[in-house]
Amino acid sequence: MHRLGNMRLILRLEIQNTGSIFSYIATAIGATGGDILAVDLIQSRRDVVIRDITIGVENRAHGDRVIQAVTALPGVKLVNVSDRIFLAHLGGKIEVTPRVQVKTRDDLSVVYTPGVADVCRAIAEDPNKAFTLTIKRNTVAVVTDGTAVLGLGDIGPAAAMPVMEGKAMLFKQFADVDAFPICLDTKDPDEIVRIVKALAPTFGGINLEDISSPRCFEIERRLQEELDIPVFHDDQHGTAVVVLAGLMNAARVVGKELSDLKVVVCGIGAAGIAITKMLMLAGIKNIIGVDREGIIERGKKYPSNPMWQWYAENTNPENRHGGMAEAIEGADAFIGVSGPGALKIEHVKRMAKDPIVFAMANPTPEIDPEEAEPYVAVMATGRSDYPNQVNNLLCFPGLFRGALNCRARQINDAMKLAAARAIAAVVSDEELHAEYIIPSVFNKRVAEMVAQAVEAAAYESGVARRERQPQPTQTRGGDD
């Protein structure tokens, strides 16, 4: 929900240079509910002045009404409209900056020819030296084909770039991991795998992003099998890690054992399947999946969807049939990664005592949090304007930081489980309550604790290549 002034438009206006016209502009803006926040003079000539007027509005539709009112005035010409969101994206949100300055001919000979040849020969003789002598040791590729972007769907690789740039920013700001967006103009899984494999020598890890299901499963599996660096589909596993962390703490709030929970997962796509596998890894045995077709039934054949076939063979131990009403009966927790309206108040009333509801559809949850509040013990959503936001940002920066620190070959189940436990542990016993089961994404301890836990799990599970260092985990991987 936008509040007045949350969205800011900047109107560049060419205004006839008369004494009273600006008062008419201000009146028109006020009459349409706009809030003038700033007025800047850009250029002044004898006949006209050009001003930038910053206006607070509720949303884009409200902004359009303000613009129409202003431009209808005689003597006013609209030159341009921008807002702080678009201004922040001008020229992109990331850039490459050198770590070594070149100011003299000697500097040039060190970073480029002829000095660089010695480094190239060293890497040719021992390819592992690329981890210490190039950006590979601290760089992740954020790879997409633009087929499942946020709530926007298949918008293509060019339109996906702002999201991938944002992801790269978050990697850097939250865990000092250098990341770069790679947006591929193909939907062919074979070609995506081939391209990513060809790019892999540059990177220490691959973060797959916003690739539609079920293609994402095959692409991730093949890249994990064929590359010796971590490959992680964040839409699946990042969500699953944070959900498990939240559920661990929610179970503590209601006084139930995690392994005893009966859980309904709504939306059996990439995220829903990854969440289910993560919950099973943590010891939860009674999980029922529900999608548009109803309950994923044990023993039923799903020839068109191999992942649903796996689901049918490994979940729903009570062999329930029907839809949400039948699945939710007596459930301790609801995990929603579907769409608005999937969960009704009458469903919540059929759950076990002290129900836990994670309604994570964005921007509109499966059930309205205000409506559900009287009936649930713990509520979480995917939104930032409600308590307990399930946000992948709690996971992926620290996860890759830990994996890069120890040069892990992969991100395995042990590392994901360690990440979930670390996120949950950020919330102390004294802080834990129904509206604080998941830490804030701005809590600096999250990425640090996740990185340490993931790195330790990588060593213990045998996937770390770097010799274990006696000192504490550094923010950035050190030299050998």
BELRAUR-V421650 format. One record per residue. N is the residue number from 1. RES is the residue in one letter. SS is DSSP state (A for helix, B for strand, O for the rest). PSI is psi in degrees with one decimal (none if undefined). Layout:
# BELRAUR-V421650
n:N res:RES ss:SS psi:PSI
n:N res:RES ss:SS psi:PSI
This chain:
# BELRAUR-V421650
n:1 res:M ss:O psi:128.6
n:2 res:H ss:O psi:140.3
n:3 res:R ss:O psi:152.8
n:4 res:L ss:O psi:127.5
n:5 res:G ss:O psi:-13.0
n:6 res:N ss:O psi:-36.4
n:7 res:M ss:B psi:132.1
n:8 res:R ss:B psi:124.7
n:9 res:L ss:B psi:143.2
n:10 res:I ss:B psi:111.1
n:11 res:L ss:B psi:118.2
n:12 res:R ss:B psi:116.5
n:13 res:L ss:B psi:137.2
n:14 res:E ss:B psi:115.1
n:15 res:I ss:B psi:131.1
n:16 res:Q ss:B psi:137.1
n:17 res:N ss:O psi:73.2
n:18 res:T ss:O psi:160.0
n:19 res:G ss:O psi:-29.7
n:20 res:S ss:O psi:-5.4
n:21 res:I ss:A psi:-32.7
n:22 res:F ss:A psi:-31.4
n:23 res:S ss:A psi:-34.1
n:24 res:Y ss:A psi:-38.1
n:25 res:I ss:A psi:-47.5
n:26 res:A ss:A psi:-39.1
n:27 res:T ss:A psi:-42.4
n:28 res:A ss:A psi:-40.4
n:29 res:I ss:A psi:-46.1
n:30 res:G ss:A psi:-37.8
n:31 res:A ss:A psi:-26.2
n:32 res:T ss:O psi:7.4
n:33 res:G ss:O psi:9.1
n:34 res:G ss:O psi:159.7
n:35 res:D ss:B psi:111.5
n:36 res:I ss:B psi:120.2
n:37 res:L ss:B psi:-29.4
n:38 res:A ss:B psi:149.0
n:39 res:V ss:B psi:124.0
n:40 res:D ss:B psi:133.2
n:41 res:L ss:B psi:122.6
n:42 res:I ss:B psi:-43.3
n:43 res:Q ss:B psi:143.7
n:44 res:S ss:B psi:125.6
n:45 res:R ss:O psi:175.1
n:46 res:R ss:O psi:-39.3
n:47 res:D ss:O psi:-29.7
n:48 res:V ss:B psi:158.6
n:49 res:V ss:B psi:150.1
n:50 res:I ss:B psi:121.9
n:51 res:R ss:B psi:147.1
n:52 res:D ss:B psi:122.5
n:53 res:I ss:B psi:117.6
n:54 res:T ss:B psi:124.2
n:55 res:I ss:B psi:130.6
n:56 res:G ss:B psi:127.9
n:57 res:V ss:B psi:167.7
n:58 res:E ss:O psi:-42.4
n:59 res:N ss:O psi:-176.7
n:60 res:R ss:A psi:-37.7
n:61 res:A ss:A psi:-42.3
n:62 res:H ss:A psi:-41.3
n:63 res:G ss:A psi:-38.9
n:64 res:D ss:A psi:-38.0
n:65 res:R ss:A psi:-40.1
n:66 res:V ss:A psi:-44.7
n:67 res:I ss:A psi:-43.1
n:68 res:Q ss:A psi:-40.2
n:69 res:A ss:A psi:-40.9
n:70 res:V ss:A psi:-45.6
n:71 res:T ss:A psi:-13.5
n:72 res:A ss:O psi:-12.9
n:73 res:L ss:O psi:139.1
n:74 res:P ss:O psi:142.3
n:75 res:G ss:O psi:7.8
n:76 res:V ss:B psi:125.7
n:77 res:K ss:B psi:127.7
n:78 res:L ss:B psi:119.4
n:79 res:V ss:B psi:-44.6
n:80 res:N ss:B psi:152.6
n:81 res:V ss:B psi:133.1
n:82 res:S ss:B psi:167.5
n:83 res:D ss:B psi:170.8
n:84 res:R ss:A psi:-26.7
n:85 res:I ss:A psi:-50.2
n:86 res:F ss:A psi:-37.3
n:87 res:L ss:A psi:-37.1
n:88 res:A ss:A psi:-20.8
n:89 res:H ss:A psi:-3.6
n:90 res:L ss:O psi:122.6
n:91 res:G ss:O psi:6.9
n:92 res:G ss:O psi:166.9
n:93 res:K ss:O psi:-4.3
n:94 res:I ss:O psi:162.7
n:95 res:E ss:O psi:164.0
n:96 res:V ss:O psi:128.1
n:97 res:T ss:O psi:142.8
n:98 res:P ss:O psi:146.2
n:99 res:R ss:O psi:-17.4
n:100 res:V ss:O psi:129.5
n:101 res:Q ss:O psi:143.4
n:102 res:V ss:O psi:104.1
n:103 res:K ss:O psi:-17.6
n:104 res:T ss:O psi:167.2
n:105 res:R ss:A psi:-34.6
n:106 res:D ss:A psi:-40.7
n:107 res:D ss:A psi:-43.2
n:108 res:L ss:A psi:-39.0
n:109 res:S ss:A psi:-21.9
n:110 res:V ss:A psi:-47.1
n:111 res:V ss:A psi:-20.6
n:112 res:Y ss:O psi:-142.1
n:113 res:T ss:O psi:141.3
n:114 res:P ss:O psi:-12.2
n:115 res:G ss:O psi:-35.7
n:116 res:V ss:A psi:-23.3
n:117 res:A ss:A psi:-35.8
n:118 res:D ss:A psi:-39.8
n:119 res:V ss:A psi:-41.0
n:120 res:C ss:A psi:-44.3
n:121 res:R ss:A psi:-38.4
n:122 res:A ss:A psi:-40.9
n:123 res:I ss:A psi:-37.1
n:124 res:A ss:A psi:-38.3
n:125 res:E ss:A psi:-33.4
n:126 res:D ss:O psi:92.5
n:127 res:P ss:A psi:-24.8
n:128 res:N ss:A psi:-21.2
n:129 res:K ss:A psi:-15.0
n:130 res:A ss:A psi:-27.3
n:131 res:F ss:A psi:-24.5
n:132 res:T ss:A psi:-24.2
n:133 res:L ss:A psi:2.3
n:134 res:T ss:O psi:177.7
n:135 res:I ss:A psi:-9.2
n:136 res:K ss:A psi:-34.8
n:137 res:R ss:A psi:-17.9
n:138 res:N ss:A psi:24.1
n:139 res:T ss:B psi:133.9
n:140 res:V ss:B psi:138.9
n:141 res:A ss:B psi:128.7
n:142 res:V ss:B psi:104.3
n:143 res:V ss:B psi:131.5
n:144 res:T ss:B psi:161.7
n:145 res:D ss:O psi:4.1
n:146 res:G ss:O psi:24.1
n:147 res:T ss:O psi:-12.1
n:148 res:A ss:O psi:61.4
n:149 res:V ss:B psi:119.8
n:150 res:L ss:O psi:-129.4
n:151 res:G ss:O psi:16.2
n:152 res:L ss:O psi:-19.5
n:153 res:G ss:B psi:-144.8
n:154 res:D ss:O psi:90.5
n:155 res:I ss:O psi:-0.6
n:156 res:G ss:O psi:165.0
n:157 res:P ss:A psi:-37.4
n:158 res:A ss:A psi:-44.2
n:159 res:A ss:A psi:-21.5
n:160 res:A ss:A psi:-17.1
n:161 res:M ss:A psi:-42.6
n:162 res:P ss:A psi:-34.5
n:163 res:V ss:A psi:-42.8
n:164 res:M ss:A psi:-36.6
n:165 res:E ss:A psi:-42.8
n:166 res:G ss:A psi:-41.3
n:167 res:K ss:A psi:-42.7
n:168 res:A ss:A psi:-39.9
n:169 res:M ss:A psi:-44.4
n:170 res:L ss:A psi:-39.9
n:171 res:F ss:A psi:-46.4
n:172 res:K ss:A psi:-46.7
n:173 res:Q ss:A psi:-29.8
n:174 res:F ss:A psi:-21.0
n:175 res:A ss:A psi:11.6
n:176 res:D ss:O psi:34.9
n:177 res:V ss:O psi:126.5
n:178 res:D ss:B psi:127.3
n:179 res:A ss:B psi:150.9
n:180 res:F ss:B psi:136.3
n:181 res:P ss:B psi:134.6
n:182 res:I ss:B psi:104.5
n:183 res:C ss:B psi:116.8
n:184 res:L ss:O psi:132.6
n:185 res:D ss:O psi:59.0
n:186 res:T ss:O psi:148.5
n:187 res:K ss:O psi:2.6
n:188 res:D ss:O psi:115.9
n:189 res:P ss:A psi:-39.5
n:190 res:D ss:A psi:-42.9
n:191 res:E ss:A psi:-38.4
n:192 res:I ss:A psi:-45.9
n:193 res:V ss:A psi:-44.4
n:194 res:R ss:A psi:-44.7
n:195 res:I ss:A psi:-45.5
n:196 res:V ss:A psi:-39.9
n:197 res:K ss:A psi:-39.6
n:198 res:A ss:A psi:-30.4
n:199 res:L ss:A psi:-19.2
n:200 res:A ss:A psi:-32.9
n:201 res:P ss:A psi:-22.5
n:202 res:T ss:A psi:-24.6
n:203 res:F ss:O psi:152.4
n:204 res:G ss:O psi:-8.8
n:205 res:G ss:B psi:159.0
n:206 res:I ss:B psi:121.0
n:207 res:N ss:B psi:107.3
n:208 res:L ss:B psi:139.4
n:209 res:E ss:O psi:133.8
n:210 res:D ss:O psi:46.7
n:211 res:I ss:O psi:130.5
n:212 res:S ss:O psi:154.2
n:213 res:S ss:O psi:146.0
n:214 res:P ss:O psi:4.1
n:215 res:R ss:A psi:-31.5
n:216 res:C ss:A psi:-32.6
n:217 res:F ss:A psi:-48.2
n:218 res:E ss:A psi:-44.2
n:219 res:I ss:A psi:-46.7
n:220 res:E ss:A psi:-46.5
n:221 res:R ss:A psi:-46.8
n:222 res:R ss:A psi:-41.3
n:223 res:L ss:A psi:-36.9
n:224 res:Q ss:A psi:-37.6
n:225 res:E ss:A psi:-31.8
n:226 res:E ss:A psi:-8.5
n:227 res:L ss:O psi:156.7
n:228 res:D ss:O psi:24.4
n:229 res:I ss:O psi:159.1
n:230 res:P ss:B psi:133.8
n:231 res:V ss:B psi:124.9
n:232 res:F ss:B psi:119.0
n:233 res:H ss:B psi:102.8
n:234 res:D ss:A psi:-34.1
n:235 res:D ss:A psi:-33.1
n:236 res:Q ss:A psi:-67.0
n:237 res:H ss:A psi:-31.9
n:238 res:G ss:A psi:-44.8
n:239 res:T ss:A psi:-45.3
n:240 res:A ss:A psi:-41.2
n:241 res:V ss:A psi:-46.3
n:242 res:V ss:A psi:-37.7
n:243 res:V ss:A psi:-46.1
n:244 res:L ss:A psi:-42.3
n:245 res:A ss:A psi:-46.1
n:246 res:G ss:A psi:-39.7
n:247 res:L ss:A psi:-35.5
n:248 res:M ss:A psi:-48.1
n:249 res:N ss:A psi:-33.5
n:250 res:A ss:A psi:-40.2
n:251 res:A ss:A psi:-37.0
n:252 res:R ss:A psi:-39.8
n:253 res:V ss:A psi:-42.8
n:254 res:V ss:A psi:1.0
n:255 res:G ss:O psi:34.7
n:256 res:K ss:O psi:150.5
n:257 res:E ss:O psi:136.1
n:258 res:L ss:A psi:-45.2
n:259 res:S ss:A psi:-18.1
n:260 res:D ss:A psi:-6.7
n:261 res:L ss:O psi:140.5
n:262 res:K ss:B psi:119.0
n:263 res:V ss:B psi:134.4
n:264 res:V ss:B psi:125.1
n:265 res:V ss:B psi:123.6
n:266 res:C ss:B psi:118.3
n:267 res:G ss:O psi:90.6
n:268 res:I ss:O psi:64.4
n:269 res:G ss:O psi:-151.3
n:270 res:A ss:A psi:-51.0
n:271 res:A ss:A psi:-42.7
n:272 res:G ss:A psi:-40.2
n:273 res:I ss:A psi:-42.0
n:274 res:A ss:A psi:-40.0
n:275 res:I ss:A psi:-45.0
n:276 res:T ss:A psi:-45.8
n:277 res:K ss:A psi:-36.9
n:278 res:M ss:A psi:-41.2
n:279 res:L ss:A psi:-39.4
n:280 res:M ss:A psi:-40.2
n:281 res:L ss:A psi:-33.0
n:282 res:A ss:O psi:-0.4
n:283 res:G ss:O psi:3.9
n:284 res:I ss:O psi:126.5
n:285 res:K ss:O psi:-29.8
n:286 res:N ss:B psi:92.6
n:287 res:I ss:B psi:133.1
n:288 res:I ss:B psi:129.2
n:289 res:G ss:B psi:136.9
n:290 res:V ss:B psi:131.6
n:291 res:D ss:B psi:-168.3
n:292 res:R ss:O psi:-33.0
n:293 res:E ss:O psi:-2.2
n:294 res:G ss:B psi:-158.4
n:295 res:I ss:B psi:136.7
n:296 res:I ss:O psi:110.7
n:297 res:E ss:O psi:136.0
n:298 res:R ss:O psi:132.1
n:299 res:G ss:O psi:-14.4
n:300 res:K ss:O psi:148.5
n:301 res:K ss:O psi:136.1
n:302 res:Y ss:O psi:71.9
n:303 res:P ss:O psi:-26.4
n:304 res:S ss:O psi:-8.4
n:305 res:N ss:O psi:95.1
n:306 res:P ss:A psi:-33.0
n:307 res:M ss:A psi:-35.2
n:308 res:W ss:A psi:-34.1
n:309 res:Q ss:A psi:-43.4
n:310 res:W ss:A psi:-43.4
n:311 res:Y ss:A psi:-43.1
n:312 res:A ss:A psi:-29.7
n:313 res:E ss:A psi:-14.7
n:314 res:N ss:A psi:-1.5
n:315 res:T ss:O psi:-173.2
n:316 res:N ss:O psi:57.6
n:317 res:P ss:O psi:-23.6
n:318 res:E ss:O psi:-0.3
n:319 res:N ss:O psi:53.2
n:320 res:R ss:O psi:153.3
n:321 res:H ss:O psi:159.9
n:322 res:G ss:O psi:-143.4
n:323 res:G ss:O psi:-151.2
n:324 res:M ss:A psi:-40.4
n:325 res:A ss:A psi:-39.7
n:326 res:E ss:A psi:-35.8
n:327 res:A ss:A psi:-37.3
n:328 res:I ss:A psi:-14.3
n:329 res:E ss:O psi:114.9
n:330 res:G ss:O psi:8.4
n:331 res:A ss:O psi:143.8
n:332 res:D ss:O psi:-30.0
n:333 res:A ss:B psi:144.3
n:334 res:F ss:B psi:128.3
n:335 res:I ss:B psi:111.6
n:336 res:G ss:B psi:122.7
n:337 res:V ss:O psi:55.5
n:338 res:S ss:O psi:-100.2
n:339 res:G ss:O psi:172.4
n:340 res:P ss:O psi:143.2
n:341 res:G ss:O psi:1.1
n:342 res:A ss:O psi:-27.1
n:343 res:L ss:O psi:128.5
n:344 res:K ss:O psi:162.4
n:345 res:I ss:A psi:-39.6
n:346 res:E ss:A psi:-28.4
n:347 res:H ss:A psi:-45.6
n:348 res:V ss:A psi:-38.3
n:349 res:K ss:O psi:-19.2
n:350 res:R ss:O psi:-2.0
n:351 res:M ss:O psi:171.2
n:352 res:A ss:O psi:171.8
n:353 res:K ss:O psi:143.4
n:354 res:D ss:O psi:61.1
n:355 res:P ss:O psi:148.1
n:356 res:I ss:B psi:125.9
n:357 res:V ss:B psi:119.3
n:358 res:F ss:B psi:97.0
n:359 res:A ss:B psi:95.8
n:360 res:M ss:O psi:4.2
n:361 res:A ss:O psi:139.2
n:362 res:N ss:O psi:138.4
n:363 res:P ss:O psi:-9.0
n:364 res:T ss:O psi:114.9
n:365 res:P ss:O psi:167.2
n:366 res:E ss:O psi:-26.3
n:367 res:I ss:O psi:145.0
n:368 res:D ss:O psi:123.0
n:369 res:P ss:A psi:-36.5
n:370 res:E ss:A psi:-38.9
n:371 res:E ss:A psi:-36.5
n:372 res:A ss:A psi:-24.0
n:373 res:E ss:A psi:-44.1
n:374 res:P ss:A psi:-15.1
n:375 res:Y ss:A psi:-9.0
n:376 res:V ss:O psi:151.7
n:377 res:A ss:O psi:-38.5
n:378 res:V ss:B psi:131.8
n:379 res:M ss:B psi:134.4
n:380 res:A ss:B psi:151.7
n:381 res:T ss:B psi:-178.1
n:382 res:G ss:O psi:6.5
n:383 res:R ss:O psi:151.5
n:384 res:S ss:O psi:-12.2
n:385 res:D ss:O psi:11.4
n:386 res:Y ss:O psi:157.3
n:387 res:P ss:O psi:158.3
n:388 res:N ss:O psi:59.6
n:389 res:Q ss:B psi:123.9
n:390 res:V ss:O psi:105.4
n:391 res:N ss:O psi:126.1
n:392 res:N ss:A psi:-19.7
n:393 res:L ss:A psi:-22.2
n:394 res:L ss:A psi:-19.3
n:395 res:C ss:O psi:-60.3
n:396 res:F ss:A psi:-35.5
n:397 res:P ss:A psi:-50.1
n:398 res:G ss:A psi:-35.4
n:399 res:L ss:A psi:-49.3
n:400 res:F ss:A psi:-32.2
n:401 res:R ss:A psi:-47.6
n:402 res:G ss:A psi:-40.6
n:403 res:A ss:A psi:-41.1
n:404 res:L ss:A psi:-36.9
n:405 res:N ss:A psi:-38.5
n:406 res:C ss:O psi:5.9
n:407 res:R ss:O psi:52.6
n:408 res:A ss:B psi:144.1
n:409 res:R ss:O psi:-24.2
n:410 res:Q ss:O psi:169.9
n:411 res:I ss:O psi:108.4
n:412 res:N ss:O psi:-179.8
n:413 res:D ss:A psi:-38.2
n:414 res:A ss:A psi:-38.7
n:415 res:M ss:A psi:-39.2
n:416 res:K ss:A psi:-41.4
n:417 res:L ss:A psi:-39.4
n:418 res:A ss:A psi:-38.5
n:419 res:A ss:A psi:-43.7
n:420 res:A ss:A psi:-45.1
n:421 res:R ss:A psi:-37.6
n:422 res:A ss:A psi:-41.9
n:423 res:I ss:A psi:-45.7
n:424 res:A ss:A psi:-37.7
n:425 res:A ss:A psi:-17.5
n:426 res:V ss:A psi:-31.4
n:427 res:V ss:O psi:111.1
n:428 res:S ss:O psi:166.9
n:429 res:D ss:O psi:-36.5
n:430 res:E ss:O psi:-30.7
n:431 res:E ss:O psi:-23.6
n:432 res:L ss:O psi:126.6
n:433 res:H ss:B psi:177.2
n:434 res:A ss:O psi:-29.9
n:435 res:E ss:O psi:11.3
n:436 res:Y ss:B psi:75.5
n:437 res:I ss:O psi:-15.4
n:438 res:I ss:O psi:128.1
n:439 res:P ss:O psi:161.4
n:440 res:S ss:O psi:145.9
n:441 res:V ss:O psi:-18.3
n:442 res:F ss:O psi:3.6
n:443 res:N ss:O psi:111.0
n:444 res:K ss:A psi:-20.9
n:445 res:R ss:A psi:-21.3
n:446 res:V ss:A psi:-58.9
n:447 res:A ss:A psi:-37.8
n:448 res:E ss:A psi:-47.1
n:449 res:M ss:A psi:-37.9
n:450 res:V ss:A psi:-45.7
n:451 res:A ss:A psi:-45.4
n:452 res:Q ss:A psi:-43.5
n:453 res:A ss:A psi:-41.3
n:454 res:V ss:A psi:-42.8
n:455 res:E ss:A psi:-45.2
n:456 res:A ss:A psi:-42.1
n:457 res:A ss:A psi:-34.5
n:458 res:A ss:A psi:-42.7
n:459 res:Y ss:A psi:-45.4
n:460 res:E ss:A psi:-29.7
n:461 res:S ss:O psi:1.3
n:462 res:G ss:O psi:20.0
n:463 res:V ss:O psi:0.5
n:464 res:A ss:B psi:135.6
n:465 res:R ss:O psi:-24.3
n:466 res:R ss:O psi:139.7
n:467 res:E ss:O psi:134.7
n:468 res:R ss:O psi:132.0
n:469 res:Q ss:O psi:141.8
n:470 res:P ss:O psi:-26.7
n:471 res:Q ss:O psi:162.3
n:472 res:P ss:O psi:159.0
n:473 res:T ss:O psi:130.5
n:474 res:Q ss:O psi:159.0
n:475 res:T ss:O psi:-34.1
n:476 res:R ss:O psi:142.2
n:477 res:G ss:O psi:135.8
n:478 res:G ss:O psi:176.6
n:479 res:D ss:O psi:153.9
n:480 res:D ss:O psi:none
